[in-house]
């Protein structure tokens, strides 16, 4: 067939099709290029570049014309951003698809695995910095100032919006020198989300509020991506992620280097500790002996377990040293499994073993029904009066349960007391025995002294021994007489309520308790809630033995509850009686009436039958109920059912229901309850709750409950944003929603389940209602803190190298902070003084006029050690920060201008000028930027104010009389001394109005706490005290002789100063002579100096006391350049030598004293001299 | 940002030049006092209202900023006690009794003249440095003030001084004392002064707002109060309760302070002085007498 021109297809048509498809191809190509060119991250990157160039050009413009070098540098920076002229073309569409200078910034983190559901783990790669480009950029010339600060207000011209913002706190996060650098940690390990994506939605950004969610939906088409297991934390929970690696938690608030980093999380942790959540919900931070999260567990066995056995009680009490805390601890130590890391926490509630002694059944039952009606701030949660016992059945049975529990507790308590009474008889006897022993020792010494065979130092030593024994004996006799009375009969000491009122303020009760009857104005800041509010205390103490109990409790709480937190205040019996008299004298009432219904026997029987049914067939249960359980069944029964053995009686039924109810509510999680020594916590463990599958959470009908509630509550104004957030979270079945509602209204999960056909009575929810704060908004805030902490607990730490495992000083610091808060040391002692930041005001120029005159007598080591750069920065800054205590007289005199005098406790820089510790500056009345309260010491501050008001003292004169701030305590005292002092506190300063209590610490706790102070000040825990060595003294001796002649003796010359009646002896006891005058005006005895002080500190202290302790009354005895006319030993130009000599002789006090005694000794036969040595 | 720093600069330059100008004027006024040629304020109204204020509402600052003094006047008066004169417990001396017993047992917290009921040791002083100081008083502020102790008593129990003066701390006793000056941010010191010690110099950083306590911790009963001001207008009442402050600026409401150790800032019985504030206006070249009572109940004496 000849070829024809005819084509298979119509050519023009094809041309059209081809043309169209070409156009379509072109279109899609353009579309592709367009899509690529306008990818979200590229747009951000381009915007960022543009702004960066603008900023650089602005900086260049600000430089002087002549500064060609500076300009050149900036130009280089511009070129590196723009890639130089000409190459910008690479950024154009199409071209940028091939070798674009805009690159995705991927951080590859092979060791920081991320879990991808059931598929296991994969390496992490974070691309967040592709959009968040300046996330780790510091401002030019600084290490940690944000280069791209966040815009705070819309008017803020220097700030930026996300994602063009630097991460807050570069010194802590993302910065290259920070502990969490961007390259090492990436982003999603903390923030979560899908790091591999570069799209706003698919990286799982999570809005913080419903409003923000709406905004995002509107602006960026955001939607909730349910398919990614770990969406980013919303801002409110971001701190939760810290728990993964920071298992101790507290270092995130109290940190020498970084200050507060996650205060909300720490608050949550502290609340869990304070309210004893761990009593029911075990928080076991260990897996195979390795720490995987915070560990909050009870001690392996409370001492009540041990005390329960009468044999043990007798053993402990007949032992002279017992019942010391170390004794109890070692007992516990001996019984524990060596492979298991034991828990360390004590129960948060009081022991109920002695409840019959202090209060009545009536009070107890009303208290269980509604504790808040008696003490609104109580930590005891509410078990009754809640949603799921509000129905008729719940109310009737609830009151029966309350009566039953009370009945059981009192029965057991009386039995326990009976056993103890028996045992304490032995204690009285033991004290008597001890007194007898001391008496015979004393007689022996007296005889020895009379015979006059002793000479010199031996004699002195014996006299000292004798005096010690005399005071010991007096104490023992007083104690044993008192104990006997208190425990076995009436306390015969009459108390004086007026004195008691004074003691209540002075003896430190307010460090842990509040009382409505004390001077509220002075103790305004001291809202102590470590112990219960004692305002209506007297209404509780209505039992006949209450007074006895109280006096005993105040004298020695350990007798009653060996593991309670109430310390031994070292009161003498009279003081305890006075305090008790005052406390019982105060009116006490219930805030609202609470009635517990008379016992309803029908409901009681219902309950007995219900519980019995669980272990025996219904027919047997009914039988037992009417006839009791025959003795023959005993072997088959569990402890609870054994209560019903024998003929039935109401008491037996009550005890049975009481036991059942106590177990059901898990009361033993917070209280020591006789009969429940080995019971296990009843709640869900929380150690890995943060990764619990939300599908396993029983939301039940709580969404409906909320909707219905909201409906009924309508018209009362809209719920706030946070509530809305959580309601939303509940609707989406998120963990945080569940937790929030559990803490808000725990029983609401029983909504529409109160019908017995749906849910049996004993399966109703048991979680009680906690009140973290009486203020509702504050309560909500605290709930969120708890939620943050619990969400953070995933027991799933990253690879070992990322987990924070502090050792050495850091470990000691963390342990110390935990102990300081656990024993409430910070109630009395200030660990850090308050901080004030103010605007430097040139009109207030007087500030800079502290005369240098007053520094002339300082020694070189008193100077501040700021660097020149720090001084320069301060000179350029308009604000200054100082740390110290407000001084001066009565507030009334100061209020006039609202100016405050602050004595510096840390060196400070103000406008480039250096200020030393102890110098006082005036805070300007205007221009205060911020004030940060100190850490601890609320009670000390309150007592100072109280003394200022009541005794008209200057603040500087009041401070020496209250518990001292422990700032730089580690630099001051030797760790070994502190350890001994903590276990066995002795009086030190005669001026102080109260004594350091005995906190019942065990050995490990005392050691940790003692080492904490050294670690906190960055000094070695143990000091070599080289000044006491022979070689050191020999060297000083030869220097001294070289200067002043061969017949001089270094220590003796120094002792002449120490023993000079014109100097130290004016206020301190030296060499056996006591200063005259009232004791409260004396300084501490110097004999303990060698054990107590560190040598460097002592030198600084003696050189100028004010530079160490700003409020001190100690005079400047050894001024630099002015050795004073009171000594003729050291010439005027040797004031440092003089100072050092006084320090050395103090540290070698025993040596010099011995030498003095030898010198005093008359001619002694040489034979006895050898013996004497 | 830039504009605000520019503004600051302009303001500062302005203020600085103003300051220069004022200093310059001060220098000119050396010989003949300039104020003498100045006219009295045109309106007498303002002056009247000032006097009215002083009598009715002494707590308020009456003088407005642009009011100028029209001359110099002298204020004198007597401060007396209303109510029963309390008997104060004698000081107990338990230390260095030999040296101290002679004088130290007198309780100096409140000394009242049984004749005219005048209270000793009340500080009366101008709260703020006036714009101009009488030329006679500009000098004489250089001297050193002795601050001595004898028989365990500070010889100056109530001392008012100029802040430019130095304190010369002395000890005339055969026993040690420490002189603890608690001036707070105005200056603190606590030297030990043993018997026969060399005198020590002390200088305040700046004026004290009110009198500051000076004590000896070795002998806790020893107390004294020192006031340091940056102007010469201060007085301490004598044993008759009398004081005199010469050459105060006249024609403006003076913002005076009254302070006594038993009460701190004084409240007078008649309401002239409220929380230590006392407003008085003097006439030129006149010695004005202003006296008032202090009620014994407003004093903290046990």
HADDOCK unambig.tbl for C-alpha pairs under 7 A between the chains (distance, minus, plus):
assign (segid A and resid 849 and name CA) (segid B and resid 205 and name CA) 6.20 0.50 0.50
assign (segid A and resid 850 and name CA) (segid B and resid 205 and name CA) 5.31 0.50 0.50
assign (segid A and resid 851 and name CA) (segid B and resid 205 and name CA) 5.37 0.50 0.50
assign (segid A and resid 888 and name CA) (segid B and resid 184 and name CA) 6.50 0.50 0.50
assign (segid A and resid 901 and name CA) (segid B and resid 184 and name CA) 6.37 0.50 0.50
assign (segid A and resid 901 and name CA) (segid B and resid 185 and name CA) 6.12 0.50 0.50
assign (segid A and resid 920 and name CA) (segid B and resid 184 and name CA) 5.66 0.50 0.50
assign (segid A and resid 920 and name CA) (segid B and resid 185 and name CA) 4.41 0.50 0.50
assign (segid A and resid 921 and name CA) (segid B and resid 185 and name CA) 4.78 0.50 0.50
assign (segid A and resid 922 and name CA) (segid B and resid 185 and name CA) 5.89 0.50 0.50
assign (segid A and resid 1062 and name CA) (segid B and resid 175 and name CA) 6.64 0.50 0.50
assign (segid A and resid 1062 and name CA) (segid B and resid 176 and name CA) 5.26 0.50 0.50
assign (segid A and resid 1062 and name CA) (segid B and resid 194 and name CA) 5.89 0.50 0.50
assign (segid A and resid 1066 and name CA) (segid B and resid 218 and name CA) 6.24 0.50 0.50
assign (segid A and resid 1067 and name CA) (segid B and resid 218 and name CA) 6.63 0.50 0.50
assign (segid A and resid 1076 and name CA) (segid B and resid 94 and name CA) 6.39 0.50 0.50
assign (segid A and resid 1076 and name CA) (segid B and resid 95 and name CA) 5.15 0.50 0.50
assign (segid A and resid 1077 and name CA) (segid B and resid 94 and name CA) 4.72 0.50 0.50
assign (segid A and resid 1077 and name CA) (segid B and resid 95 and name CA) 5.18 0.50 0.50
assign (segid A and resid 1113 and name CA) (segid B and resid 217 and name CA) 6.67 0.50 0.50
assign (segid A and resid 1115 and name CA) (segid B and resid 178 and name CA) 6.14 0.50 0.50
assign (segid A and resid 1115 and name CA) (segid B and resid 190 and name CA) 4.97 0.50 0.50
assign (segid A and resid 1115 and name CA) (segid B and resid 191 and name CA) 5.39 0.50 0.50
assign (segid A and resid 1115 and name CA) (segid B and resid 192 and name CA) 5.53 0.50 0.50
assign (segid A and resid 1116 and name CA) (segid B and resid 190 and name CA) 5.76 0.50 0.50
assign (segid A and resid 1116 and name CA) (segid B and resid 191 and name CA) 4.69 0.50 0.50
assign (segid A and resid 1116 and name CA) (segid B and resid 192 and name CA) 5.76 0.50 0.50
assign (segid A and resid 1117 and name CA) (segid B and resid 191 and name CA) 6.51 0.50 0.50
assign (segid A and resid 1117 and name CA) (segid B and resid 192 and name CA) 5.28 0.50 0.50
assign (segid A and resid 1124 and name CA) (segid B and resid 197 and name CA) 6.81 0.50 0.50
assign (segid A and resid 1125 and name CA) (segid B and resid 197 and name CA) 5.51 0.50 0.50
assign (segid A and resid 1126 and name CA) (segid B and resid 194 and name CA) 6.12 0.50 0.50
